[in-house]
Amino acid sequence: MNAGVAEVTARISARSRGTRAAYLARVAAATHKGPARGKLACANLAHGFAASEEPVRAGLRSGRKPNVAIVSAYNDMLSAHQPFRDVPEVLKKSIVRAGGLAQFAGGVPAMCDGITQGRAGMELSLFSRDLIAMSTAIALSHDMFDAAMMLGVCDKIVPGMLIGALSFGHLPVVFVPAGPMTSGLPNGEKARVRQLYAEGKVGREELLEAESASYHSKGTCTFYGTANSNQMLMEVMGLHLPDATFANPGTPLRAALDRAAGARAVAITAAGGEPTPIGHLVDEKAIVNACVALLATGGSTNHTMHLVAIAAAAGISLTWDDLSDLSAVVPLLTRIYPNGSADINHFVAAGGTPFLIHTLLKHGYLYDDVLTVSGRGLWRHTAEARLDGDSVAWEEGPKQSLDLTVLRPADDPFAPDGGLRMLSGRLGRAVVKTSAVAPEHRVITAPAVVFDDQADFLAAFAEGRLDGRDLVAVIRYQGPAANGMPELHKLMPALGVLQDRGQRVAIVTDGRMSGASGKVTAAIHVTPEAALGGPLARVRDGDLVTVDAELGTLDLDVPDAEFDHREMTGRAPDDVEWAGTGRELFSGFRAIVGTAENGASVIRPLPAPHEEIPVVQHA
């Protein structure tokens, strides 16, 4: 193993010893000899199969066959989840053929950040992750199941499902992706039209035409944002079948992979002979493998929170410092938009996940000795999925990239580091994604221009008040406790315009910039956030701010005596103002949510024995 990866893994394991042992003890206590439903009273069990038809009804009654729960994020509005419409019935048939039973256990909500960008609904986006985790737990709470299958794709859905599934760590769980849409308008052209619209050089019709040509069919968006980062991480953690991640929906291969997933869910139950509880599969090495894959592919900054929360659900303590130290040693191997011009289908054509995993294993960046839903050994995921009649077969995958402009081997990377840095200084701690930022734009010192709402920044841009000067846009009161931590991706085209005009610009915010963080240096997820008294609440227009993504500093040039005694300015919306579009229903989440650095979760991690974790309550 790479020495840096091994050192980070060792300290994660040491730090997590107590909480991981306590988690595994809970998994052991929940493990039943025979189906859990065998412990149900007759009335309880009768409720569990009352609606079932034969032979499922008889099988559930006898208790001799494993029963697989299906949990889905299907809805027919969102392109990424619409392909799941008919998948449950496909899975049920394949599970029955494999000797098991299946029931649709429940659905979870799935919202699209692409639709809610800049709207009030975006302020529910991050909170939806923990709601999805809770919904997943409710679906599995009936003690009727011996395994589970999770059908989800996008931003908060997959992390939420995984967190929920880990609370049933004794169950084997297979994740089933839907796949990306085919390639549409090139991403570079889409970005060009967005900037022209931001400058007022094209109208809404031209912009809508470009966006419609980009987001044009069923499947995940083709850029490498949080949705496709999710899918990459599930594969490298061993929760997908090998090379299942990026097969397009509606193809014979996608259908064959779905059928194979159903059969595999039966095989990894205790009755199937290869018991693979998810609580054992997601261990410290699997978490580090996920971090490495994220960094090697320049994945979504949202995962600096999601991975922390996922790890905590498995009793593992992952920190931003761990991610930063891994980023320093893990090379960047892909150029997929927004880190390049290619889309996810181009990545697949260049060798995809089989080659990526092969080269990272070969050079010691990934752990091979891990459990996967296909058996022990991550090497299984270096194989390529191929159609063999109506079935899927796996062949030896590529050992070299087929397009070095998109995907490179670990000994000839695009960059020697993973392009994710942690910043710290007088303004707090933050995350910055450098993989899409040119080196000459990574260090910015400029006067602050302070806004408490992204709409105010966009208005200032439209009115020309930001023209002709260097600036650091400070967008505050956007953290989880302030307003749910919305993505501020609509700011990127305007910031890009200013940078392209020759102005030196950066953004500092306690909000998010999404998996599509672009070419402007963005210090995001600033902790502590302004709403909880963080330093951003005392920054004023004209303060000289430095964002240094090379040295990892986030500072300002104001004397300590003055800055420390400044009053806070601005404020987060109160409960009356933070209402409408369902937001008032989540006011309790806003009151107890943890910090971005700790996963921005409303779910308290369970302590190790003799350890207490205080309840977070915000004023």
N, C-alpha and C positions, 0 to 999 in steps of 0.2 A: 504493500500500500504506500501511496504517497505519504511522506512523513507528516506534512501539514494536516492532511485529512485524518490520519491516524491519531494525531495529537488532539484535534478537536473532538473526535469520537470518544477518546478516552476521558476527556474532561466532562463531556455530556453524560457519559455513563456514571462517572464518579459523583457528579452533582445530582444525578437522578436516582441514585441507588435506593434511597428510602421510598420515594414516591412510586418508582417503577415496581419495587417489590410489593408495595401495598396494592397497586393496580393488578398485578399478576395473581395476588392472593384473592382478589375479588373475582377475577376470571375463573380461577380454580373452584371457588365456592359456587359459582353459577353453572359449572359444568355438570350435566346430568348423565347418568348412565341410562341410555335409552332416551327416546324423545321426551322433551320437557312436558309435552301435553299429557303424557302418561301420569303425571302427578295431579292433573286437574280433576276436580270433582265432576261427577257425571253431568250435572246441569251446566257447568262451565264448558265442558267439552262439547256438549250438544249444541250450545250456542256457536261454537267454533266451526262446526261443519253443517249447520242447519241449511245454509244456502247452496251447499256443494252438490254437484251431480255425481253419479257413479262414473268411473270407479274411485274418484277422489274421496267421496263420502266414506266408502267402505275402508279405504286405505287409512284415512284419518282415524276412523273408529278403531281399527285394529292396532294402530301404532307400530306397524312393522316396517313402514317405509319412511324415508326422510322427507320432510315437508319443507319446501323452500319458499320463503317470503319474497315477494316482488314489491319493491318500493320505487315509485317513478315520479319524475318531475315533468311528465308530459303536459303540455298544453298546445293548442293549435295556432296560437298567435306567434310564438317565438320560433324562429327558423331552426335554432339549435335543438329544440326539444320536440318539435312537431314530428320528426321521424320516429319517436318512441310510441306513436299512436297504436300500432299493431304489434309491437314487440312483445308485450306481456303474453299474448296468445301463442306467439312463436316459441317463447321460452317455456311456457307450460307444456306444449307438445314435446319439446326436446327433453324436458325434465321427466315427463312420464315415460318416454322411450328409454331413458337412462335408468329407470327403476325407481323414480321418486315421485313426489307430488308437489304441487305448487298452488299458492293462493296469492292473489293481489292484496297485499297487506295494507297499503295506503299510498297516498300521494303527498308530495311536498310542494310548497309554492316555488315558483321560478320566475323571478323578475329579470328584466333585461336592462343593464346599465346603459346600453346604447340607445334605448328609447327614453330613459328618464334623465339623460344628461342635461344638466342645467335646469331641471324641473324639481318641484317639491318632492316628487316620488323618489328621487335619488337619495334623499335623506333617510330613507328606510332600507337602502340597499345593504349596507354593512350589517345592520341589525338582522336582516333576513337570514344571514348565515346561521346565527344561533337559533332562530326560530325554526329553520330547516332541521337543525340538529335535534331540537325538541320534537318536531313532527316525525322524524325518523324513529326516535325512541318510542313515541306513541304507537307507531305502526308495528314495531317489534315487541310491544309490551305484553302481548297476549299469551306468551309461553306456548305458542302453537308451532314453533319453527325450529328446524335443525340447521338451517343455513339461510342466507339472504342474498338477493341480487339488487344492486343499486343502479338505477337508470337516471343519469344526470350528466350535465355537461358544463354549464357556464359558471360565472364568476363566484358567487357565494354558494351555489348549489352543491358542487362536489365537496368542498371543504365541510359544509354543513352536514351532508350525508355521512361523510367519513367520521366526523366527530360523534354523530349520533350512533353510528355503527360500533364505534369503539366503546360505547357504554354497554354494548352487548358483546364484549370481547371474546366470549366463549363460542360465538357463532362464526363459522366460515362465511366470508362475504366476497362476492365477485362484483366488480364494477363493470358496467356495460356502456361503452361510449356510443354516440350516434354518428360521429364523423363530421368532417368539414364539408361545406358546400364546395362545388367546383370553382375554379378560378374565374373571376369576373374582371372588372376594370382594374388595371394595375394599381397597386397601393400608392406608388409615387404620383400617379396622375390624380388619384383621389385627393391626396394631400395638397397637390398644386391647386386644384379647384377650390378646396377649402380656404386656402390662403387668399386666393383671388376674391372669394366671397367676403372674407374678413376685411379686405381692402375696399370693398364696394365696387369691384371691377366686373363682377358677374352677379346675376340676380338669383333669386330663390329657385326659379325653374331650372337654371343651369346646374345649380348645386344639387337639387333633388334628382336630376337626371344622372349626375355622376354617382351620387350615393346609391341610387337604385341599381345602377350597373355594377356597383361593387357588392352590395348586399342583395343578391338576386335570386336565391333559391333556398331550398331546405338545407339545413346543416349549420355547423358552426361558422362564424365569420372567419375568413381565411388569414387575417393578420395574427401575429403571435402576441395576443393579449392574454388576459387571465384565463379565458375559456380554454384555449389551446395549451397554455401552461398547465392548467389543471390536468388535462389529459396526458400530457407528457409525464407529470409527476406520478399519476396513477400507474402508468406503465412501468416506470423505473422503480416504483415501490412494489411491483409484482401483483397489483390488484386488477390489472387487465390480463387477458390472454395475450401472448406474444404477438406483437405487430398488429394488434386490434385497434390501435388508437386512432389512426388517421385514414382508415378506409372510408370512402365517401358513402353517404346514405343512399339507399335505393339501388345499390349494386348487388349482384349475386354474392360477391365476396363478403360484403357487410352482413347479408342474411346468413351466410354460412358461419361467420364468426359469432353471430348471435346464438345460433343453434348450438355451436360448440361450447359457448359460455354456459348455457343451460345444463348441458351434460356435465360440464366440469363442476358446476355447483353441487351436483349430486355426489360426484366422486370424492369431494373433499369434506364430506360429512363423516361422522364416526361410522355410520352404516355403510358409507361408500368405501371405507377402508383407508382413506388418506386424510385423516382429520387435520384441518389447517385453520385453527381459530385465528380470527383477525387480530386479536390481542397479542398473539405470539408473532404473527407476521409483521405487524408494525412495531418494530423494536428500534433501538438506537441506530443500528446500521441502516435500516430502511429509511429512517428520518434523514440521516446524513446523505444517503443516496439521493433522496429527493432534493435536498439542498444543492448537491453537486449538479444534478440535472438542470435545476433552475438556473444556476450560475453559468453553466457551460453553454446554455442556449439563450442567455440574455432574457430570461423570462420576466413575468409580471412582478412589479414591486408590491402588489397586493399580498403576495405570498410571504413577505417579511412579517405579516401579521397572521396569515392563515396557517403557515407551517408552525409558528409558535403555538397557536391554539390547538392544532391537530396533535402536536407532540404532547402538550399538556393533557389532552384527553387520554393518552396512552401512558400517563405517568412519567413523561420525559420532559426535562427542562431544557428548552432550546432558547438561546438568546440572540440578540442582534450582533453581539460580539462574535458569536460562533459563525454566523453567516458572513460577517465581515472578514474574519480570518480564513474561512473557506474560500471566499472570493479572491483573496490574495494569492491563492495557489492553484485554483481551478482555471484552466484556460477557456477562452471564449471560442466556441467552435462553429457557431451558426451566424448567418446574416439573414434574418427574417424580419420583415417589417414589424415594428418601426426601427429595427436595428439594421435594416437593409431594404432592398427593393423586392426581394422574393416573398412569396406567400407560403403557407404551410404545405400546399400541394407541390410546390417546387422543392421544398425540403424533403418530402417523401420521394420524389423522383431522383433526388441526389443520393439517396441511401437511407434516409429516414431514421427512425428510432433503432432499427437493427444495427446500422453502422455506427450511430452515435454511441450506443451502449457497448458495442464491440471495442471501439477505440478508447473509451473511458475505462473499460475493464482492463484492456491490454496495458494501459499506462498507469494503472494503479489508483485511479480516482474513484472507482466504484467498488463496493463490496460484492463479491460473488456469492459468498456463503450466507445467503439469506433465504428465507421462505418466500415462495410466490404461490399464487393460486394454481400454477402449473407444476409445482414441485420445487424441491430445493435447488437453488442455483440460478443466479440472474443471467447466466450464460444462455439460458433458454430464450431470452429476449433478444438475442443476436440473430435469431432465425426470422425469415420472411414468410408471411402468410400467403399461400397461393390456393387458388380454387382447384379442387380435384373432383370433377363431376359436380355433385351438389354439396360436397363436403369441403372442409378446409384442411390443407396439409401445410406443414412447415418445412421449408428448405433452408439450407445454409445461406445466411445473409451476405451482403456485400462486405468485402474486406478493404475496400477503398471507396472514397467519395466519387460519385459520378459527376459532380459539379462543385469545383473548389471555390466558386464564388458564393456558394450557399452553405456548404458543409465541409468542414476540414477535419483532418485527423488531429489527435491531441498533441502530436509532436510537430505540428505545423499549423498552429492556431491563428485566428484573426488577431487575437490579443493574448498576452500571457496571463491575464486575470479575468475574473468573471464579470467585471463591469458593474459591480454593486458595492457601494461604499457606505460606511456609517460615518456621519459627521457629528462632531461634538464641539461645544464651546459655550459662550455666554448666553446664546439663544436656545440652548438645550441640545438634545440629540435628535438626529434626523437620518433619513435614508436618501441616497441619491443614486440614480441609475445612470452610469456613464457610458454604457455600451453603445448608445445611439448619439452621444454627444462628441463632436469633434474636439480633439485635445486643446485647440486654441480657445474653446468656449468653456472650459472646465474650471477656470479660476476667475471669479468676478468680484471686484470691489466697486461698489457704486452706492449712491444715495438711495435710501428706502423710500418707496411710495406705498403707503399703507392703506389697505382696504379691509372692511369687515364683511364684505359680500362680493362674490365673483361678478355679480351684475354691475356693481359700481366700477370695477376694473374695466369691464367691457364697454361701459358707457364712456369712461375716460379715454379709452383707446379710440372709440368711434368719433369722439369730439376732438381728437388730435392733441389732447393734453399730455400724451406720453411721447410725442414725436421729438426727435432731435436730441435726445439725451440718454446717457447711460442710466440704468436703474435696476434696483432689486425690488420686485413686486412682493410685498408682504401681504398675504391673504390669510387672515387669522379668524378665529372663532369658527373654524371648520372641523374641529376634532370630534371624536366620538361623543364626548359629554356635552359638546356645544349644540350640535345639530345632526348627529349621526354619522359624521365624517363622509360627506359626499365626494364623489370624484369631481375634479375640476378640469376635466380634459378639454372643455370648450375654451379654456384660456390658451391652449397651445397654439392654435393658428395665429392668434393675435400676437403672442410672444414671438412666434416664428417670423412674422412680418417685421417686427421691430429689429430682430437680430439680423435678418436678411438686408435691412437697410443700413447696416453697419453699426447699429447701437449695441453696446454690451449690456446684456440683460440676463437676469436669473429670476427664479421665483422661490420664495420661502413660505411654506404653509404648514399648518397642522392638519390640513386635509389630505386627500389622496389625489393622485394624478392618473391612476389606472394602469392597466397592463400596456397601454398605448403611449406611455411616457415617451416624449420625443426628443428633438435635437437641442432643446434649451435646457440648461442646467436647472434642475428642480430639486431643492431640499424639501422633502415631503415627510409627512407623519411626525412633525416636530413634537417632541415630548419634553417637558410637560406642556400640554396644550394651553392656549390663552384662556379658555373658559375656566380652567382650574388654577389660574394665577400664574401661568407660565410667562417667561420673559417676553414673548411676542406681544403680550398685552401692554407692555411699556415702551414698545418701539414707536418712534414718531417719524413723520415725514422728514427726510433730509438726513437722518442718522446714516452714517457710513457703515454699510454691511458688507462682510466678506463671506462668500461661499466658495470654499476651496475644496474641490472634489479630488484634488491630487494629494493634499496633506491631510484631508479629512477634518477640516475645521469649519465651524459655523459661528461667526463672531461679529461684533460691531465695535466701532471706534467711538465709544462714549465713556467718559471717566466713571469709574465704579461709584464714587460718592454721589454723582448725579443720577446714574441709572438706578442704583439700588433704592433711591428715595423718590423715584418718580411714582406718580399715581397710575393705576391702570386706566386705560381709555378704551372706549368701545365696550361691547358686551355681547354675549350670546343671547339668542331669543329666549324669552321666558316661556312657561308652559302655555300661556294664552296665545302668544304669538306663534309658537311651534305647534300649530294645529292645522287641520285640513289635510286632504289627501291621505287620511288615515294616520297622520303622524301622532295625534293625541293618544292613540292606542299604544304607542311605544314610549310614552313619557317615562314609564318605570324603567325601561332599558337604559334610557339616557341618564337616569339617576344613579345607576350602579355599574355602568360599563367600565371595564378596566382600560388601562392606557394602551396606546398603539404598540408600544414596545413589548407589552405583555399579551398581545394578541387581540386587543380591543374586544374583549369578550364579556358577556354578561354571565357566563357560566363560570362558577368558581371551581378551580382545580381542587381535587380532594388532597388533603395533606397526607404526609407519611405519618405513621404512628408517633405520637408525642409532639407533633408539629401543629401549630395553629396558623391559619391564614385569615387575616382580618377581613371582615366584610367591607367592601368599598362603598361608601355613601358620599355622594357629592352634595355640596351645599346648593 
